[in-house]
């Protein structure tokens, strides 16, 4: 069938191939709905590039997949050391990834690696794509990735991976739209079908169109499914039996396996290829499209389906198939409980070893649908399942699993097993914002484990108990933490030791003690041991603490490395947590649009309640400061979660945010109630929260009620004049706080400066509140807000910003602009920042170019 309306995409692919051939490798993401022709496009590219080396792999949507399934396909085609590495059970994942790159770059000329149907990729395959995408920039490799973009769930890990991959400088994207009515007309020319009717029926989907056209002249089917089944109906009995059996296994068809399972002759596969249901790809066969396989499978009667899965399992076993995930799928579909118990746990552990935690959890779920008779084995299985769920932010199911294991260990009289389950359940409850239940679980864990001597979970529970004790009795908390650290040093469990040191660092941070050495140790221990969960936890807390201390430049490394580490392993628990703290940091830095973008990514996932709080606060405050709707719902939800956690730092974070929201709405009474609640829960060991609260108390009550020595940079705000406080915040890069410090002043020039800064940030509500303050204080000539003329400006600039832009176009410095306008240089700095932000550019030259394109200045600078 002729390839229609794809020449622009082919030209782009040929261009990218040329760049890769010249040594600048490319990742090309080819997207479109099911049946739009992604594979056909890549096949046409291969037809036009016959002298290059091609290797194909595909993800399979039939069952919980074998990790790195496409890599096995590619390894079979490239052979050599890569095939050896893939087959070796002793080769680590990182070594396998390196072997892929080495094999591809060791080829003379251009290597084209194709990974199809990535919408079904396991986490390990996504990690492989991330690995390759970051390293192809200087090699002759073209990495083509196809995926369906019409059925991705909001929480699908692929959404996050695509956002990351698409932002790489080596990446290019090609979207395939459905055919136009004209394109369908070209395909339908010379057939008995009405082009208009065919377009209406298929929506221009090339697969639907070609399936209907290939039906051979019968009545137009109502769907592609009917078209596929119409083709299948013309098959011989043997060929139909073969395709039915093949549809139960995979989109890829292994004739030897199908023959072994059903006694199928090779001639039957020839008939299936001739009939268009299967196509030849390299040395293998596959269904022409996944929709075709699904259509065939849907027609297999239940009794034949069960027998078919049993036969496929046996045939795969005879051929010594080591894909435990595939075997487990067929075993379950055949209702063979003993076989599921044999294969599924092995598949789950293999997936976990490849950092494919979602696939691992799915295999554990399968195993638990056929629970073992031995309660001890069942309890251990439940523990392992819950552990995988905690890494992918699936906490309600993790709670159910750990609660079940607690019951099982208790019935067995196994105090250590029960104590471990309670220790982990405590974390689960905390993540679900069930603070009191978390504390109860910690205490139960301590009761069970204390008599048994040093233990990794006992040490970790002691740190959690210490954190709770610190809030009311710092001395007790310190003693517990010291004991936990000493115990961890005795244990041969670096993952547990890292977690203990991590919690000790967090406690030091809350007390405003030096935490950095402890945190560095926690990360080092985890990295050296290859303890992935502990590493993700350490990266998350490192960034959260650096950002919380306004040490943004120092923390940038931990954000960058941490989010890459977590995303490559699909550890969404820590990846989402990192993003929430990143959003808060961007909020403090005045990069509000970026903060909103990140929070929207978080909201699109299935995040745990505690992981939502930071994003809800960041997004809610952006809306509140901009005077936009929606802030109340976000901040109310955050406050409710914080009250569930029942810890001072979370209650402080959320209620101070809501106090600001009320204050911006001129509801000072409600804002005071929020501050009163924060003051109720603050402990003597929380100077940061105490200092922030004191600032708000001074603003709302006329004086601070804090009992601690103020913590910097809040101390400068509380003890110095507004200009000094603003300068301190400017040094930290926190423009909004600098403006807010000026807005606390009574002086006219400070308040005017604050309004200028707020408007530069887009903080319309805060600027409005400051103008009202000027009026209340009796200042004259209070600056107005944005006028109609601003809204009508082609670039949305105020009159003053337009003046600044024109002077920028003259090539003046900020100091020269300040002299021309008779204002301070700092005021000009903020105007210039506002102009660059509104024009969405980073340089003065780009702003000048924008102004000229819109006809705001002459084509030559004014002299």
N, C-alpha and C positions, 0 to 999 in steps of 0.2 A: 504494500500500500504506500502510495506517495506521501512523503512528509510535507505537510501543508502548514504555511504560516509560521515557519520556524527558522527562516533564514537569518533574521537579526540575532537570534540566540546562538545559532551555529557560528556566525561571524565572530561573536564575542568569545565563544569557546576557542575558536581557532586563534584568536588574538592572544588569549591567556595561555594557550599551549605554546605559542611562539615565545612569549615572555619566559615561560618555564624552561623551554628548550635552551634559551640563552642564559640560563642560570639563575633566574629570579622565579623561584617556585611559586605556585599558586594553589590556594584552596578555593574551589568553586562550589557554592551551595546552590543546588538546582531544586527549586520547589514548585509545587503545584498540587492541585487536587488529585485524588485517585483517578487514574485513567487518563490524565491529561497528556501523557506522552513523554515523561521524563526519561524512561529507559530507551525509548525509541530515539530521542534526541542524542543520547550518549552513544547509542549504537551507530547512528549516522556519523557522529564524530569519529568513531573508530574506523568506519568505512573510509573516511577521508584522510585518516592518519594511519595507514597500514604498516608503515615501517617502524613505528614506535612500539615499545614494550607495554602491553596492557595486562593488568591483573584485576579480576573482578571478585567482589565479595558482596554478600547481601545479608541483611537482618531478617529475621523470620518472626511473623506475628502470630504463629499458630499456638505456641506454648511458651511458658516461661523459659527463655532461651539459655542456651549454653553461653557463658560469658565469652566474649571475643569471637563469636561464631563467624563474622565476616573475615576475621584474620585467618581462620583455618582455611577458608576458601582461597584467600590470596596466597597463603603459604603453599597450598597445593600447586598453584600456578607458577610461583616464583621458585619454589624448591630450595635447594641448597641449605645454607646455615639456618635460614628462617624456618624451614620445615623441621629441621632437627630441634630448634629451640621450642617450637610450638608443641612438638610431640613429647618433649622431655618434661616429665613431671617435676624435675628439680630446678627448672629454669624459673627465675623470678619474673614478675610482670614487667618490671623496669627493663630487665635484660631482653625480654621479648620485644618490647617497644623499640629498644635500640636496634634489635635485629631487623625489624621492619625497615627502619630508616637506612640501615647499612645495606640491606638487600636492594632497596630502591635506588640508592645513590651509587651502587656498584655496577649499575647497568650502563652500557654504552648508549649514549643518546638519552632521549626522554623516557621516563617511566611514568605511566599513567595508572594510578590506583583508583579504582571505582568502588565505592561503598554505597549500596542501594538500600532504600527503604529504612532510613535511619530513624523514622518515627517509631520503629520497634526495637531500637538499639538498647542494649543493656548498658549499665553505667561504665563497665570496663571498656566497651567499644567507644562510648563518648569520650572517655579518658584518652584512648588511643588517638582519636581525632584531634583532641586538644594538643596532645603531645606532638603529633605530626604537623599540625597547623602552625605551631610556634617555631618549627624548625625547617620548614621548606623554603624559607625566604632566599637562601643562598645555594640551593641545589636544583637540579633539573628534574623536578617532580611536579606532576599535575595531579592534585588530589580532588577527585570529583565525588561529591556527596549529594545523593538525591533523597528527598523526603516529602511526605505528604503534609501539607499545611492546612488541610481542611478539617482535621479531626483531633487536634491537639487539645487535651484538657488544660484548664488554667494552671494546674499544678504539675503538668508534665515536665520532667527534668529536661527534655529536649528544648523547651522554651528558653530556659536559662542558658543551656549550652549554645544555642543558636545566637543569643545575644552576645555571648562572649566571643564565639568564633567569628561572627560577622563584624566585630569591631577590630579584628586584627588587620594590619596593613597588607598582609598577603591575601586576604579574603576578598572574594568577589561573589555577588549574588545574581542569580538568573531566575526569574519567576516565569513560569509558563502559564499563560492565560488559556481559557477554553478557546476553541475556534470561533471565529466570527460567522455570521450567517453566510457570508460570501465563501469562507473556507469550507463550510459544510456543503455548500452548493457545488463546489469543485469536486469534493469526494463523491457526492451523490450523482454527478453527471453520468448519464448512460445507464443508470439503474432504474428499476420501477418505482423508486421511492420519491416522494415529494420532498424537495429540499427544505421547504418551509416547515412542513410537518416534522421532518427529521430533526431540524434544528430545535424546534419547540420540545420535541420528545427528549432529546439528549442534552439540551443546554449547551451544545457545542463541545461536549466531552469527547475527545477523539476515540477513546476506547469504546464508549457507548456507540458512537457512530459506526466505527469499523465492525463492531460485533453485530450490529443490526444489519449492516450492508453485507456482511459475510454469511448471513442466514440463508442466502440462496434463493430468495424470491418468495418466501412464504409471507404470511401476514406479519406486519410490523409488530415485533414484541413490545410489551409494555415497559420493559426494563432490560438492562444489560444481562441481568440474571436469566431472563427468559431466552435471550439470544444465545447465551452460553449453553443452556440446557437444550436448545434446539439443535445446536451443533452436536452435543453429546448424544442426542437421540438417534443420530445417523450412524453412530459407531457400531461396529460388530460387538457381539456379546463379550468376546474376550477383551477387546479394547475398552469397553465400558467398565468391565470389572477392574481393569488395570487403573483407569483414571479415577474410579471411585476409591480404590485402595490408596492411590497416590495422594488424593486430596486429604486423606486423614493424617498424612505425615508432615508435609512441608511444602512450601512454594517451590523448593528445589526437588527434583525427582531423581532418585538413584535407581536406575533400572534393576541393578543387582539385588537391592533390598526388596523392591516391589516383587521381583521375580521369586525371591526366596520366600516372601510372605504369601504369595498367591499363585505360584506356578505360572507366571505370566511369560509368554513367549516374546522375544525381542521384536517380532513383527508387529505386535500390538503397539509398541512405542512408535514405530514408523507411521502407523495409522494415526496416532494421536498428533504427531508432528504435522502430517499431511492435512489433518483436519483443523489445524490452527489452535488446538487447545494447549499444546506444548510447543516450545521453541528450543532450538539448539543454541547453547551458549558455551563456547569453548568445547570442552570435553564432556559437558553435562547437559541435562535437560532441566527446564523449569516451566511452570505454568506461565502462559502468556501474560497473565496478570493475576494478582491476588484475588481480584473480584471473581475471576474464573474459577479459581480453586474453591473459594467460599460457596459459589453457586453450586458446584458439583457436590461439595461436602453436604450441603443442606438437603440434598436429595437421597443421601444414603440412608436406608432404613435403620432403625435403632439396633435390631438384632445383628445386622451385617456390620454396623459400626463397631459394636463391642467385639465381635469376632475379628474384624479387621485390625483394631488396635492390638489385640492379643497376638495376632499373627505378625504384625510389624515389630512388636517388642521382641518376639522370639527370633525373627529374622535378624534384627539388629544385634541381639545377644550372640547369635551364631557367628556373626561377622566381627565379634569382639568390639562392638561400638563402646567407646568410653565416654559418650555424651550422656551423663547421668540425668541431666534435665530432660532430654528427649525420651529416655527410657522411662523416667518417672511419669511423664505426660501420658505415654501410651499405657503404662501400668494403671494409672488412675482411670483413664477412659475405658479400660477393660474391666475395671472393678476389682483388680487384683491387689488386695490390701497388703499381702506379704511383700509383693514386689514394690509397692509404693514405699513401704517401710524400709526396704533395702536401698532404693535409689534416691528418694527425696532428701533425706538428711545429708547424704554424700554430696548431692547437687547443691544443697544450701551452703555447706561448708566450703565447697570449691568456689562458689560465687562470692562468698565473704572474703576468701583469700585473694580474689581478684578485685576487691573493693566494690563489687557489684551488690550493694547492700539491699536494694529493693528486690532484686532477683532472689537474693538469699532469703529475705523475709517471705517471698511468695512460695519458695520451695518448703520453708518450714511450715507455712500454712497448709500446704498440700500434705506434708507429713502428719500434721496434727488432725487432719480430716480422717486419718486412719491411725488413731493413737495406739502406741504399743501397749501390751498387757502389763508390762513391768512399770509400776508407778514411779520408781526411781528414774528409769529411762524417760518416762513421760515428763517428770519434773525438770530434768536436765534439758529436754527438748523445748519445753515451755520457756525456760530461762534463756536459751540460745535465741529463740524466736523473738522474745521481748528485747534482747540486746540489739538485734538488727533494727527493730522498729525505732529504738531510741536514736539511732543515727540518722534516720530519715524523717524526723520530726513527726512521727506517728504515735503520739503519746496516749490517746485514749485506748488504742489496741494494746499498747505496751502495758498500760495499767491492768487491763483484763488478764494479760498473760502472766504478769508477775503476781497478781492476786491469786491466780490459779496455782502457780508454783509454790507460793507461801502455804496454801492449803495442803498441797501434796507433800512438801517437806515436813510440815507439821504432823500429818498423818503417819509419815514414816519415822517420826521421832528424831529427825536429823536436824539438830540445832544449828549446825554450821550452814547447811543448805538454806534453812529458814532465815537465818540471820543475814546471809548474803542477799536473799530475795528481798527482805525488808529494806536493806541498805539501798538497793537499786530502786525499789518502789518509792523510797523517800524522794529521790531525784525526780521520778516520774510525777508524783503528786505535786512537787514544786513547779515543774514545767506546766502543769495543768492549773496552776494558781490555786492550789489547795494546800496552803501553807500549814494550817494546824495539823492536817493529816500527815503532811511531810514530817513535821516535828515528832508526831507520835510514832511514825515508822522508824525514824532515827533512834528514838529511845528504845523501841522494841528490838532493833538490831543490836544496840549496845548491850541490852540485857542478855541476849542470846549469845553474843560473841565474846563478851568480856571474860567469862570463865574458861574459854578455850585457848587463851594466849594470843600472841601476836598474829595478826591476820590482815591481809590487804584491805578487805572491806571494813574491818574494825578501825583501821587507821583512817580510812576515808570518812567513816561515820563520826569519828572523833573530831575531824576538822569541821564537819557540818555542825556538830554539836557546839564546837568552839565558836563558830561564827554566830550562832544563835545566842550563846552565853555572853559574848562580847557586848551585845547591845544593852545589857543590864549590869554586867559585872566584868569589866575588862581584865581584871586579874585572873578570874576563873577561866575566861576565854583564852588568855595567854598560856596558862598552865596546860589546858587541854591541847592547844595547838602544839606546844613544845613536846608533849607526850606523843602526839600523832607523828611529828617529824622524826622523833627518835625511833619510833616503831617502824616507820617506812624505811629507814636506813638499814634495818635488820633484815628486810624482806628482799627476796630475789624476784621482784616484780616491778620493773622500771615504769610500766604504765601506771600502776597504783602510786608509786613514789612521785611521779610527775603530777598526778592529780592532787596529792597531799600538799606538795610544795606550791602548786597553783593556788589552792585554797588559802594557804598561809600568806601568799602574796596579796590575794584579794583582801584578806583581813587587814594587812598592813596598809593597803591603799585606803580602806575605809577610815583608818585611824590617822591618815596623813603621815604615816611613817614611810621610810624608804622601802619601796616594794620592788624596784627594778632588778636587783640582783637575784631575788627569789624567783621572779617571773622568768628571767633569762635561764635560770637553772631548770625550771619546769619545762620550758620549751626544748632546751638542749637534751635533757634526759629522754623526752618523748621522741625527738627526732633520731637520736642515736639508737634507740631501741626499736624504731619502726612501729611504735605504738600509735596507730592512726587516730583513734578517738582522743587519746590524751593530747596528741599534737594539735588536732583541731580545736580542742578546748583551750590549749595554751595560746595559740594564735588569737583566738577570740578575746580572751581576757587581756592579753598584751595590748591589743589595739584599743579595747574599751578603756583601759586604764590610761594609756598615753593620751587618747582623745579626751577623756574625762579630766586630765590634768592640763588640757590645752596645749599639749606638746605635739602638735599636729605633724610637724615635719619628722620628728623621731618616730611617730607611730605609722607613718606612711608605709614603711617597709612591711610592717606586720599586717596591714590591710592588704597590700598587694600580694604578698606571699601567702597569707592566710586564706584569702578568698580563692586564689588559684588552687591551693592544696585541697580545700574542701570541695570546690566545684569539680575538680578532676576525679574525686572519689564519690561525688554525689552525697556528701555528708551534709544534707540540708539543714540539720539541726544547727550546726555551727556556721554554715554558710549564711543562713538566714539571720542568725544572731549577729554575725559580723556586719551584715547589711543594715541592720537596725542601728547599730552603733555608728556606722558610717553616715547614715542619714542624720543622726544627731550632730555629728562633727560638721557635716556640710551645712546644717542649720546654723551652727555657731559661726561658721566661716562666711555666712552670707550667700552661699551657693544654693539658693533655695530650689531652683528648678531641678538641679541635680538631685537634691534630697528627695523631692517629690517623685522623680523618676525611679529612684531606688525603692522608695516605700511602695510604689505601685507594683514593682516587681514582687515585693514581699506579699502584698495583699493578693496577688494572683496565685500564690502557692497555698498549700495546706499547712500553714504555719501553726505552731503551738501557741496557746494564749500568751505565754510569757514572751515568746519571740515576736509577738505582734506589738507589744507595749511600746518599745522604743520607736517603731515606725509610726504607730498611732500618735505618739507625742510629737514627733518631728513633723509629720504631715499636718496634724491638727494645728500646730503653732504657725506653720506657714500660712494656712488658710486664715487663722485668726488675725495674724499681723497684716495680711493683705486685705482684710475686711471681706473675705469671701465666705459663702455658706459651707456648711459641712463640718466645721471645727467641733461643734458640740458633740456630735455623735462619736467622733473619733476619741475625743478626750474623755467623754463619759465612759466609754468602753475601757480605756486605759486605766482610769481610776478604779473601776470595778475589778479589773484584773489585779491591780496593785493591792487593793483591800483583801483580795483572796490570798495573795502571797503573804500579806500581813508582816512585811518587813519595812523598816523606816525608810531605807534608801529608795524603794520603789514607790511608796506612798508619797515621799517628798518629790520625786521626779514628776509624777503624774499630777499631783494636786498643785504644785507650783505652776505647772503648765496651765492647769485650769484656772488658777487664780489670775494669771496673766490674761487669759481669755475673758474672764469676767471684768477685769480692770479695763481692758480695751473696749468693752461694751458699756463702760461707765457704771457698772454694778459693783461698787466698792464694797458693799455689805457682803455680797456673795464671795468676793475675793478674800475678805477678812476671814470668813468662815473656813475657807480652804487653808489659809495660813494657820488658823487656830488648830485645825486637824493635824497639820504637819508638825506643829510645835508639840502636840500631844505624843507623837510617836518617835521624836528624835531622841537618840541616845547620846550619852556623854562621849562616846567614841566615834562620832560622826561629824567632824568639823566642817566638811565640805557642804553637806546639806544644811547644817546649822548656819553657815555663813550666807548661803543663798537666801535662806529664810529670813535672816536678819535684814538683808537688803529690802526684801518685800515688806517686812514689818516697819522699817523706817518710812517706806513710801506710803503705806496704808494707815499706819498707826502713829506716825510721827517720831518713832523711836524703836530701837531693836530690843528684843527681850532675850537675846542669846547669852549663854553662860560661858561659851568657849572663846578662846583667842581666835579671831577671824582668820580664815585661810585665804591665801592669795589665789587669784587676783581680787577676790571679793573684799579683802581687807582694805585695799586702796580705795575701793568704792565707798567703804564705810567710814574711813578715817581721813580721806584727803578731799580736796576740792574737786568739783566735777570735771574740770579740764584735765587735772592730773589722772583722774580715774579713766577718762576717755582715752588719754594718751597710753595708759597701761593696756587697755583693751585693744587699741590700735596696734600696739607692738605685738600682740598675740594674734592679730588678724581677725578679730571679732568685731566687725563694724557695727553690728546691731547693738551689742552691749555697750560699745563706745557711745553710740547715739543715745541709748537709754540712760547712761550715766549723765550725759549733758541735759537730758530732759528732766532730771531730778533737780536741776538748778533753778534758782529764782531769777537769774540774770537774763536779760533780753538777748544778748549775743549768743549765749549758750543754747537757749531754746530755739533760736532761729537756725543755729548750726545743726541742732538735733533734727529739726524738720527737714532741712536740706538732705541730711544723711538718710533719714527714713524714706524720703521720696526717691532717693537714688537706689535704695534697696527694694523699692516697691512696697514698703510697709505702710500702706495707706491708712490703716486703722490706727497705728501708733502715731503717725503724723497728725491724724485728726485729734487724737487724745492730747497731744502736745499743744496743738493750737488752742484747744479748749482750756488747757492749763494756763496758757498765756493770757487768755481772756479773763480767767478767774483771778489771775494775779494783777490785772489792770494794765497790762502792756498795750500799747497802742499800735495801730497798723499791723495787726496780726497777719502773717502771710496766708494767702488763700490756697486752697487745694488746686488740683489740676483743673484748668478751665476748658471750655468747649474748644478753644483754639488749639489746646494741646491734643485733644482727642481727634481734631481734624488734621493735624500735622501728618504728612505722609509717612513719617517714621515714628510718630507718637511721642515727639519730644516736646518738652515745655519751652516757653519762650527763652528762658535762660539757657537751657540745654542747646537750643538751636543756635544761640549766640556763640556758645562754646564750640559747637561743631564748626561754625564758619571760621572761627579763629584757629581751630585745629587745621583746617584746610589751608590756612595761611602759613602753616608750619611753625606756629608759635609754641614755645614751651609752656608748661603750667604756670611758671613764675611770670612769664610775659603776659599770659592771659589774665592772671590775677591783677597785674598792674593796669591792663587795659580796662578791666571791669571794675576795678577798685574794690576787690574782695580779697579774702585771705587765700593763700596757696592751697591750704587744706580744703577749703570750700571748692576750689577748682578741681582738686583731686577727685572729690566725690561726684562733681558734675561730669567729669571725663569718664569715670567708672560707669555712671548711669548711661551716658551716651553709648559707650562700647557695649554695655549689656543690652540696651534696647535695640541696637543695630545687630546684635548677635555676632560681634567680631572681637578679635583679640588685640588688634593693633590700631594705632592712629592712622596709619596708611590705609588700612582696610576701611576704616570709617570714612576717610576722605573719598575713597573710591565709591562707597555707597552713596555719599552725598552727591557726587557728580552723576552717578547713574540715575538718581531721582531728580536731577536738574536743580538742585538746591544751591549749587555754586557754579561759577564758570568752569569751563574745561581746563583753564590754566589758573594757577594760584594767583590770588590778588596780591599785587605788589604795593 
